Amino acid sequence: MDILVGVDLGGTNVKLGCFDERLNLLCKTSAATRADMGPETVVARIVESAQTLLQQNGSSLEAVSAVGIGAPGPADLTEGIIIASPNMPAFRNVPLRGMIEGRFRRPAVLEYDANAACWGEFVRGAGANVRDMVFFTLGTGIGGGIIIDGRLVHGCGDAAAELGHMIIHPGGRVCGCGQKGCVEAYASASSTASRAMESVRAGEESGLKDILDKTGEITCRDVYEQLAAGDGLARRITDLTAESLAVACVNMLHCVEPEVIVFSGGMIAAGQVLLDGIRHFFHKHIWSLKAEKVDICFATLGEDAGIIGAAALANEKRRQI
């Protein structure tokens, strides 16, 4: 049996899964990335993890037919090179695809981590029955992916689908990217928490003040927990989060008209209240010229989306050879 290996490479952990040709998950594992030790060590850990996992399940590296890697960028996807990575400072102009191919002796494909997760949801998750899809990842920042007519959109320089950096409030809050007014500056988990802390420190009354006084910080989870308790400030903060995401959805609808817009990432743990808010503000802001049928929903694959997408991309690469 040919085995596909999907790798989700992060600054803290590297996840790895083994799949059959139909993308059925056979086994998976996770290990510390140890990115500070350099690319060679990271690649060696990926290979060793795959070898150990396969041996535990009665197979070997010889059964691997292709490898897919989802990794943070920026990157040159055509050449398979990670140009730089904020969470992996030692990765500068690293030919990661070639290094993986050299160690596995099998074809490999390099993709952005958000695109890999997007592709996973497209082939096996919330977008499995569509051809056009937009995908947002909500966490410390906001990433994304776009699929049109069954193909990932990369752009002329492999940097398309930076959906968190659409400007929705010109001259607004400063984003980590240096722009002002990005979606990410209003609707990521970290910015939602930051806006709440700023309001509490400015003297607004809220149950969040007790949390800030006790712990020295407010998390996004704290904000949504206080929302559930009926806190007025939490309602205002989360309304702006939902409205910012809804405006991004309206913009993406008019740009590419997807059949489905999928939200993923740790922040969707906020649950139905977040999804309902996005849908509410979407319908508030969308035009009335015609009814729109786009489905706005949460991802379904959880933390496995990245390895599933990477393996599926590896399968595409294998078929092209």
Backbone torsions as a table, in degrees:
resi	resn	phi	psi	omega
1	MET	NA	129.8	175.2
2	ASP	-74.2	137.4	-178.9
3	ILE	-117.3	134.6	175.8
4	LEU	-102.5	135.7	179.1
5	VAL	-109.2	126.3	175.9
6	GLY	-112.2	130.1	-176.6
7	VAL	-121.5	130.5	174.4
8	ASP	-114.4	100.8	-173.2
9	LEU	-93.6	116.7	177.2
10	GLY	-119.0	168.5	-179.2
11	GLY	-66.7	-28.1	-178.8
12	THR	-101.2	-47.5	-177.7
13	ASN	-129.6	152.2	171.8
14	VAL	-116.8	125.0	178.5
15	LYS	-103.3	145.4	-176.3
16	LEU	-143.0	135.1	177.7
17	GLY	-133.5	149.2	176.7
18	CYS	-113.0	134.4	-173.6
19	PHE	-132.5	154.9	170.1
20	ASP	-85.8	-178.5	-174.6
21	GLU	-65.7	-19.4	178.1
22	ARG	-92.8	10.9	178.8
23	LEU	65.2	27.6	170.0
24	ASN	-78.5	128.6	-179.2
25	LEU	-72.1	123.1	179.8
26	LEU	-92.4	-41.1	-178.9
27	CYS	-168.7	159.4	179.7
28	LYS	-151.0	163.0	179.1
29	THR	-154.7	171.1	177.4
30	SER	-146.2	144.3	180.0
31	ALA	-147.0	159.6	175.5
32	ALA	-63.4	135.3	-177.3
33	THR	-68.5	-42.0	-174.5
34	ARG	57.1	45.8	-176.9
35	ALA	-61.4	-25.5	-179.0
36	ASP	-66.7	-16.3	-179.8
37	MET	-87.0	-2.7	173.5
38	GLY	101.3	162.3	-176.5
39	PRO	-58.0	-40.9	-178.1
40	GLU	-60.9	-42.0	179.3
41	THR	-66.3	-41.3	179.8
42	VAL	-63.4	-45.7	179.1
43	VAL	-62.4	-41.3	178.3
44	ALA	-61.6	-38.4	178.6
45	ARG	-67.2	-36.9	177.7
46	ILE	-63.4	-46.8	-179.0
47	VAL	-64.9	-45.0	-179.9
48	GLU	-63.9	-39.3	178.6
49	SER	-64.1	-42.6	178.5
50	ALA	-64.0	-43.3	-179.4
51	GLN	-63.0	-46.2	179.4
52	THR	-62.5	-45.0	-178.5
53	LEU	-62.1	-44.4	-179.6
54	LEU	-66.6	-41.0	178.7
55	GLN	-63.1	-39.1	178.5
56	GLN	-64.5	-20.8	-178.5
57	ASN	-112.8	24.5	171.7
58	GLY	74.7	26.6	179.8
59	SER	-136.3	-167.1	-177.5
60	SER	-153.5	172.5	179.5
61	LEU	-61.6	-25.7	-179.7
62	GLU	-63.6	-20.3	-179.4
63	ALA	-82.9	-11.2	-178.2
64	VAL	-72.7	131.6	179.7
65	SER	-103.3	-26.5	179.2
66	ALA	-166.2	158.3	-177.5
67	VAL	-129.4	134.7	174.3
68	GLY	-116.4	138.9	-179.3
69	ILE	-126.3	123.2	169.4
70	GLY	-99.0	124.5	-173.7
71	ALA	-141.5	155.4	175.4
72	PRO	-72.0	155.2	-177.7
73	GLY	-114.8	-161.6	7.9
74	PRO	-72.8	155.9	-175.5
75	ALA	-146.8	159.9	168.5
76	ASP	-102.4	97.0	-173.6
77	LEU	-69.0	-33.3	-179.8
78	THR	-61.1	-42.8	-179.3
79	GLU	-91.2	-9.7	178.6
80	GLY	76.1	34.3	-174.5
81	ILE	-116.5	131.0	169.0
82	ILE	-84.5	116.1	-176.9
83	ILE	-74.7	-44.2	178.4
84	ALA	-164.2	164.1	177.9
85	SER	-154.4	119.5	-177.6
86	PRO	-57.1	-35.3	-177.9
87	ASN	-91.2	-3.1	177.5
88	MET	-136.2	75.9	-173.0
89	PRO	-57.8	-26.4	-178.8
90	ALA	-75.8	-10.7	-179.2
91	PHE	-91.1	93.2	175.9
92	ARG	-130.6	117.6	-178.0
93	ASN	54.5	48.5	-178.3
94	VAL	-94.5	121.6	178.9
95	PRO	-78.3	68.7	-170.1
96	LEU	-61.7	-42.6	-179.6
97	ARG	-59.9	-45.6	179.8
98	GLY	-63.9	-37.2	178.8
99	MET	-65.9	-41.1	178.3
100	ILE	-66.4	-43.8	179.2
101	GLU	-61.8	-38.4	180.0
102	GLY	-65.9	-37.9	-178.7
103	ARG	-80.0	-37.8	179.6
104	PHE	-86.0	-21.4	-174.5
105	ARG	58.7	40.0	179.4
106	ARG	-143.3	156.7	177.7
107	PRO	-64.5	147.7	-179.6
108	ALA	-137.6	159.6	177.2
109	VAL	-133.4	138.6	177.7
110	LEU	-108.7	132.9	178.6
111	GLU	-140.7	156.7	173.1
112	TYR	-63.5	147.1	-176.9
113	ASP	-60.9	-41.0	178.9
114	ALA	-66.1	-38.5	177.4
115	ASN	-65.9	-38.1	178.5
116	ALA	-63.8	-44.1	177.8
117	ALA	-64.6	-40.0	176.2
118	CYS	-58.0	-46.7	-179.2
119	TRP	-65.1	-36.1	176.6
120	GLY	-60.5	-46.6	178.0
121	GLU	-65.5	-30.4	-179.7
122	PHE	-70.9	-41.2	-175.9
123	VAL	-88.0	-26.4	-174.7
124	ARG	-134.2	-3.3	-172.7
125	GLY	-121.7	-131.9	-172.1
126	ALA	-65.8	-18.5	-179.9
127	GLY	-109.0	19.1	-171.6
128	ALA	-64.1	-21.3	-176.2
129	ASN	-114.4	22.0	-179.3
130	VAL	-125.8	171.2	176.5
131	ARG	-113.3	-18.9	-176.5
132	ASP	-130.3	124.7	-170.9
133	MET	-148.4	143.4	171.3
134	VAL	-117.5	141.5	-170.2
135	PHE	-134.1	126.5	176.1
136	PHE	-115.1	136.9	170.3
137	THR	-108.0	126.0	-176.9
138	LEU	-111.2	113.1	178.4
139	GLY	-152.9	-138.8	175.4
140	THR	-55.9	-38.3	171.7
141	GLY	-122.0	-168.8	176.7
142	ILE	-129.2	121.0	176.8
143	GLY	-112.7	-174.9	-179.4
144	GLY	-168.0	176.6	176.0
145	GLY	-154.9	150.0	178.9
146	ILE	-131.1	130.7	175.0
147	ILE	-121.3	123.7	178.0
148	ILE	-122.6	126.1	-179.1
149	ASP	51.8	40.2	175.1
150	GLY	79.3	13.8	-179.7
151	ARG	-129.8	138.9	174.5
152	LEU	-66.9	138.7	176.4
153	VAL	-91.9	124.0	-178.9
154	HIS	-110.0	-29.3	-176.2
155	GLY	83.3	170.0	-174.4
156	CYS	-67.7	-23.3	-179.2
157	GLY	-120.6	22.3	178.9
158	ASP	63.3	23.0	-176.6
159	ALA	-121.0	21.2	179.3
160	ALA	-70.9	166.5	174.0
161	ALA	68.9	29.6	168.8
162	GLU	-80.4	69.0	-169.1
163	LEU	-67.3	-27.1	179.0
164	GLY	-69.0	-12.6	-176.5
165	HIS	-110.1	19.4	164.5
166	MET	-68.4	133.7	179.4
167	ILE	-85.8	119.7	179.8
168	ILE	-113.1	-14.9	176.6
169	HIS	-134.1	82.9	-178.7
170	PRO	-52.2	130.8	-179.0
171	GLY	76.8	11.4	-176.1
172	GLY	-83.6	-148.2	-175.9
173	ARG	-59.8	143.8	178.4
174	VAL	-74.5	129.4	178.2
175	CYS	-94.6	159.4	177.8
176	GLY	-61.6	-20.5	-179.8
177	CYS	-80.1	-11.6	-179.5
178	GLY	104.8	-17.7	175.9
179	GLN	-78.1	169.0	175.4
180	LYS	-116.8	133.3	174.2
181	GLY	89.3	18.1	178.8
182	CYS	-67.2	155.0	171.7
183	VAL	-52.4	-44.4	-177.4
184	GLU	-60.5	-31.5	-178.1
185	ALA	-72.5	-10.6	-179.4
186	TYR	-119.1	-30.3	-165.7
187	ALA	-120.8	0.0	175.2
188	SER	-74.2	168.2	177.4
189	ALA	-61.4	-42.2	-177.9
190	SER	-69.5	-38.9	-179.5
191	SER	-73.5	-32.9	174.7
192	THR	-61.0	-44.5	178.0
193	ALA	-66.6	-41.2	-178.8
194	SER	-63.6	-42.2	179.3
195	ARG	-64.0	-36.6	177.3
196	ALA	-65.6	-43.9	179.2
197	MET	-63.2	-41.2	179.3
198	GLU	-60.9	-41.3	-178.8
199	SER	-67.9	-41.6	178.5
200	VAL	-64.4	-43.8	179.9
201	ARG	-67.3	-22.8	177.4
202	ALA	-82.4	-2.6	174.1
203	GLY	104.8	4.5	178.9
204	GLU	-70.6	139.3	-178.9
205	GLU	-77.4	135.4	-178.3
206	SER	-172.9	151.3	172.4
207	GLY	-64.3	-15.8	178.2
208	LEU	-68.2	-21.6	179.5
209	LYS	-62.8	-41.8	179.0
210	ASP	-61.6	-38.5	178.8
211	ILE	-66.2	-44.3	179.7
212	LEU	-64.0	-42.8	179.6
213	ASP	-63.8	-36.0	-175.3
214	LYS	-79.8	-41.3	-172.0
215	THR	-109.3	-16.4	-178.1
216	GLY	84.7	1.0	178.9
217	GLU	-155.4	166.0	173.2
218	ILE	-126.4	132.6	177.8
219	THR	-101.7	165.5	176.1
220	CYS	-60.0	-39.0	178.2
221	ARG	-60.8	-41.7	177.6
222	ASP	-57.2	-42.7	-177.4
223	VAL	-62.5	-45.3	-178.5
224	TYR	-72.2	-30.7	174.7
225	GLU	-66.6	-39.3	176.9
226	GLN	-70.4	-31.1	174.2
227	LEU	-60.3	-44.5	179.4
228	ALA	-63.5	-26.4	179.2
229	ALA	-86.2	1.0	176.7
230	GLY	89.8	17.5	-177.7
231	ASP	-71.6	129.1	-176.6
232	GLY	-67.2	-43.0	179.0
233	LEU	-64.4	-42.4	178.4
234	ALA	-59.4	-37.6	177.3
235	ARG	-62.9	-45.4	-178.9
236	ARG	-64.8	-41.8	-179.7
237	ILE	-64.5	-48.0	-177.0
238	THR	-72.0	-27.5	174.8
239	ASP	-63.4	-41.5	179.2
240	LEU	-68.5	-35.9	174.8
241	THR	-59.3	-51.3	-178.3
242	ALA	-64.3	-40.8	-178.6
243	GLU	-66.9	-38.0	178.1
244	SER	-62.7	-42.3	177.7
245	LEU	-68.0	-36.5	178.5
246	ALA	-65.0	-41.8	177.8
247	VAL	-62.4	-39.2	175.9
248	ALA	-61.2	-38.8	178.2
249	CYS	-65.1	-43.1	178.1
250	VAL	-59.4	-45.2	179.9
251	ASN	-62.3	-42.6	-180.0
252	MET	-69.1	-34.3	177.0
253	LEU	-61.4	-44.9	-178.9
254	HIS	-72.2	-24.0	179.3
255	CYS	-79.3	-48.8	-170.6
256	VAL	-127.9	-7.2	179.0
257	GLU	46.9	65.2	178.8
258	PRO	-75.2	159.5	173.8
259	GLU	-79.2	-28.0	-177.9
260	VAL	-145.3	141.7	172.3
261	ILE	-116.8	120.8	-171.8
262	VAL	-112.2	131.6	175.2
263	PHE	-108.3	133.9	-179.2
264	SER	-135.7	-176.4	176.8
265	GLY	99.1	170.6	-174.0
266	GLY	-59.8	-26.9	-174.9
267	MET	-70.3	-20.7	-179.6
268	ILE	-71.7	-4.6	172.3
269	ALA	-63.8	-15.3	174.8
270	ALA	-61.0	-25.0	171.6
271	GLY	88.0	-158.2	-171.5
272	GLN	-59.7	-30.3	-178.8
273	VAL	-62.4	-34.7	177.2
274	LEU	-70.0	-47.8	-179.2
275	LEU	-63.0	-43.2	178.6
276	ASP	-62.0	-38.3	178.8
277	GLY	-64.6	-44.5	178.8
278	ILE	-61.1	-46.0	-179.6
279	ARG	-63.2	-40.4	-179.9
280	HIS	-60.5	-50.8	-177.4
281	PHE	-72.3	-28.4	174.8
282	PHE	-59.7	-49.3	-179.1
283	HIS	-69.5	-24.7	176.2
284	LYS	-69.8	-38.0	-172.3
285	HIS	-98.4	-20.2	-176.1
286	ILE	-69.9	151.3	-179.7
287	TRP	-63.6	165.6	179.1
288	SER	-109.1	11.0	-177.5
289	LEU	-65.5	-34.4	176.9
290	LYS	-155.8	154.9	179.2
291	ALA	-73.3	136.1	179.1
292	GLU	-103.5	137.9	-174.5
293	LYS	-104.8	5.5	-177.0
294	VAL	-59.2	137.9	177.4
295	ASP	-96.0	121.9	175.6
296	ILE	-103.1	120.3	-171.5
297	CYS	-149.5	173.1	174.9
298	PHE	-90.5	153.5	173.1
299	ALA	-64.6	159.3	-176.3
300	THR	-117.5	-11.7	-172.3
301	LEU	-93.6	-8.8	179.8
302	GLY	61.3	-142.4	-175.0
303	GLU	-72.2	-9.0	-179.5
304	ASP	-84.4	-8.2	-175.7
305	ALA	-56.1	-42.0	-177.2
306	GLY	-64.6	-44.9	-178.7
307	ILE	-73.5	-33.5	176.7
308	ILE	-65.1	-46.5	179.1
309	GLY	-62.9	-41.5	179.5
310	ALA	-63.5	-42.1	178.6
311	ALA	-65.6	-39.7	178.9
312	ALA	-64.4	-38.7	176.9
313	LEU	-67.6	-36.1	175.6
314	ALA	-62.6	-38.8	178.9
315	ASN	-64.7	-39.4	176.2
316	GLU	-61.4	-42.6	179.9
317	LYS	-63.3	-42.6	-179.4
318	ARG	-61.6	-39.2	-177.7
319	ARG	-70.1	-25.3	-178.4
320	GLN	-79.8	-15.3	-177.0
321	ILE	-84.7	NA	NA
